[in-house]
Amino acid sequence: MTWLISLVAGLIGVPRPLAGIIIWVAIAAAVSGTALGGYALIKHWGADELRAKIEKENTDAIHKGIDARMSLDECIDAGGVYDFGGQRCDAASTGHR
């Protein structure tokens, strides 16, 4: 560390104590930047994973909706009554209502 302080003091032309302070500030800035960069990277990865999960759930919901619509259309075409709660087709009621 002493050689680094001497090098900085010689290059910049400042006293050795000030060169030591400059080096420690540079080290603190580098460590802080690395920590913040790591935090941002981890945050991005988490957001990407969550976004992918939500996108998959949305796609699954779309496919289920399409399947339910087709089942509804097929049920009505067959003369049945579609039960939305049970998501199934009940046979058409016979007789008067």
Summary of the structure (lengths in Angstrom):
residues: 97
radius of gyration: 34.3
end to end distance: 94.3
largest distance: 104.2
contacts: 198
relative contact order: 0.06
helix: 76%
strand: 6%
